Amino acid sequence: MKTTTGSKAIDRMRSLKLLPDACFGIMFIKENGTVRVFEKCRLRAARRDEGLSISADHYLYFVDMESNVPKTCFKKLIRKVSFPPEFEWLTVKWFE
């Protein structure tokens, strides 16, 4: 099983914003315990109406490219990510 750190995963997501049509996959746990998987995503800026109770730095803002719907997840709940060209799922390690 291949792994990556949380900070490296976020950095790779940010670098994909520079490439047209590049996307990533993400698997995370929602606050209610359900697992969500989105296979084609792009990062986006936070919207003003997303008034969150804690710092926006703790959240990842992205768009599901298949439905074109903006999504948000708590960064520390990201469990797996995939990147081009092979889109192999990497387990995200936030803590050592």
Secondary structure, DSSP 8 states (H G I E B T S, - for coil): --EEEHHHHHHHHHHHTTSTT--EEEEEE-TTS-EEEEEEEEE----TT---SS-GGGEEEEEETTTTEEEEEEGGGEEEEE-TTT---EEEE---
